[in-house]
Amino acid sequence: MSIKVDKVTKLYGSQKALDEVSFQVERGQITGLLGPNGAGKTTLMRIITCLIPPTEGQVFVNNINTMEDPVAVRRMLGYLPENNPLYPDMYIREYLEFVAALYKVSSPKKRIEEIIALTGLEPEISKTIGKLSKGFRQRVGLAQALIHDPEVLILDEPTSGLDPNQILEIREVIKRASVNKTIIFS
C-alpha cells in the first residue's frame, strides 16, 4: 500500500471541510480527486503532504503515519501545489539546483539534466522563471516535485489556467514522469 487515508475529518471552526474521508491508493496507481470548488480536495492534499493536520483520522504513506513522522513522509513525496510558489527572479537551472540542494539529491547535476529533459524545459532554460508562460511555470513546478525522485506525487490542479495545447503537453509530461510512481491529482 502506498497511501491510506482513514476517516479523515478537517474542521475550520464549525465548518467541515472533510468528513470521514477514507480511501487507499496502491503503489503505482494514478488516482484523481474530483469535486466542485470548495469540496476539500486541496485540504486533503495538504493533509497528505503534512502541511496541515487532520482534525480527526489518520493518513499513512508507505505505512508511515504522517503525524508521527512527517519528515520521513515528506522525503517520499513530490508536491505541486495549486499556486506554484516559484522564485520569479531565479533562472530555471538555478532554481532546480536550489531545490536539489534542499533535498540533498545525490549527483544533482545529472539529476537536473534528467529532469530538464523529462519535463521539456530545454527551450526555455536560459530564462528566469518570471519570464516563462504559465505552461512552462507549471513544468518548472513539476520538475521541482520530481527532483528527488519521490515515490509519491501529489499534484493539485496541475493543468489549471492552461490553454488546451498546454494541458495536453503537461498531461504528457505527467505520463512520462509517472512510471513506477503513485500519483494523486485533482
C-alpha positions in Angstrom: 0.0 0.0 0.0 1.3 3.4 -0.8 -1.3 5.9 0.6 -4.1 5.1 3.1 -6.5 7.8 4.2 -8.5 6.6 7.2 -11.6 8.5 8.4 -10.0 11.9 7.9 -12.1 14.9 9.0 -11.0 18.5 8.9 -12.8 21.3 10.7 -12.2 25.0 10.2 -14.1 26.4 13.2 -17.6 24.9 12.8 -17.1 24.4 9.0 -16.4 20.8 8.0 -14.0 20.8 5.0 -13.7 17.0 5.1 -16.0 14.5 6.7 -14.6 11.0 7.4 -12.8 10.6 4.1 -11.3 7.1 3.6 -9.6 5.5 0.6 -6.4 3.7 -0.4 -4.1 4.2 -3.3 -1.8 1.3 -4.2 1.8 1.7 -5.3 1.9 2.6 -9.0 -1.7 3.8 -9.3 -2.8 7.1 -10.6 -5.9 8.5 -8.7 -7.9 11.6 -9.4 -9.8 13.6 -6.9 -13.0 15.0 -8.4 -15.3 17.6 -6.9 -16.5 21.2 -7.2 -14.6 24.1 -5.9 -14.6 24.1 -2.1 -15.1 20.3 -1.9 -11.9 19.8 0.1 -9.5 18.4 -2.5 -6.7 20.9 -1.7 -7.3 20.4 2.0 -7.0 16.7 1.7 -3.8 17.1 -0.4 -2.3 19.4 2.3 -3.1 16.8 4.9 -1.4 14.0 2.9 1.7 16.2 2.4 1.9 17.0 6.1 1.2 20.7 5.6 -1.8 20.7 7.9 -3.0 18.2 10.4 -6.4 16.4 10.2 -8.9 17.2 13.0 -9.6 13.5 13.2 -8.5 10.4 11.4 -5.1 9.3 10.1 -3.0 9.2 6.9 -0.3 6.7 6.1 2.2 7.0 3.3 4.1 3.7 2.8 2.8 2.6 6.2 4.2 5.7 8.0 1.8 7.9 9.9 2.0 11.4 8.6 1.5 12.9 12.0 4.1 10.7 13.7 6.9 11.1 11.2 6.2 14.0 8.8 9.9 14.4 7.9 10.1 10.8 6.6 6.8 11.2 4.7 7.9 14.4 3.1 11.1 12.7 1.8 8.8 10.3 -0.1 6.6 12.9 -1.6 6.7 15.3 -4.5 4.1 18.1 -4.3 2.9 20.5 -6.9 0.6 22.9 -5.1 -2.2 24.7 -7.0 -0.5 28.0 -6.6 3.1 27.1 -7.5 5.4 29.1 -5.2 8.3 29.8 -7.6 11.0 32.4 -7.4 10.5 34.7 -10.4 14.0 36.2 -10.4 15.7 32.8 -10.5 16.8 31.0 -13.7 15.3 27.6 -14.2 18.5 25.7 -13.6 19.4 27.9 -10.6 16.0 27.1 -9.1 16.4 23.4 -9.7 19.9 23.4 -8.1 18.4 25.2 -5.1 15.6 22.6 -4.7 18.1 19.7 -5.3 20.3 21.1 -2.5 17.3 21.2 -0.1 16.6 17.6 -0.8 20.3 16.6 -0.7 20.0 14.9 -4.1 23.0 12.8 -4.9 24.6 13.6 -8.3 22.5 16.8 -8.6 23.9 18.0 -12.0 23.0 14.6 -13.6 19.5 14.6 -12.0 18.8 18.2 -13.0 19.7 17.4 -16.6 17.4 14.3 -16.5 14.5 16.4 -15.1 15.0 19.2 -17.6 14.8 16.7 -20.4 11.8 14.8 -18.8 9.8 18.0 -18.3 10.7 19.6 -21.7 12.3 22.7 -20.2 15.2 22.8 -22.7 13.7 25.5 -25.0 13.3 28.0 -22.1 16.3 27.0 -19.9 18.1 30.4 -20.3 15.1 32.4 -19.0 14.2 33.5 -15.5 11.0 31.9 -14.1 9.2 35.2 -14.1 9.5 35.4 -17.9 8.0 32.0 -18.5 4.5 31.2 -19.8 2.1 29.7 -17.3 2.6 26.3 -19.0 6.4 26.4 -18.6 6.0 27.6 -15.0 3.9 24.5 -14.4 6.7 22.4 -15.9 9.2 24.0 -13.5 6.8 23.2 -10.6 6.6 19.6 -11.8 10.4 19.5 -12.1 10.8 20.6 -8.5 8.3 18.0 -7.4 10.3 15.3 -9.2 13.8 16.4 -8.5 14.4 14.0 -5.6 12.7 11.1 -7.4 9.8 10.7 -5.0 7.8 7.5 -4.8 4.5 9.5 -4.5 3.4 12.6 -6.4 0.7 14.9 -5.2 -0.5 17.3 -8.0 -3.0 19.9 -7.1 -4.7 21.1 -10.3 -1.6 20.8 -12.5 -3.4 22.0 -15.6 -5.4 24.9 -14.1 -5.2 28.0 -16.2 -3.5 26.4 -19.1 -4.7 26.5 -22.7 -5.8 23.3 -24.5 -2.3 22.6 -26.0 -0.5 23.3 -22.7 -2.9 20.9 -21.0 -2.0 18.1 -23.4 1.7 18.9 -23.0 1.5 18.8 -19.2 -0.5 15.6 -19.2 2.2 14.0 -21.4 4.9 15.2 -19.0 3.0 13.7 -16.1 2.5 10.5 -18.0 6.3 10.2 -18.7 7.1 11.1 -15.1 4.7 8.7 -13.5 6.5 5.5 -14.3 6.6 3.4 -11.1 5.1 6.3 -9.0 1.9 6.7 -7.1 0.1 9.8 -8.1 -2.9 11.7 -6.7 -4.1 14.7 -8.7 -7.1 17.0 -8.7 
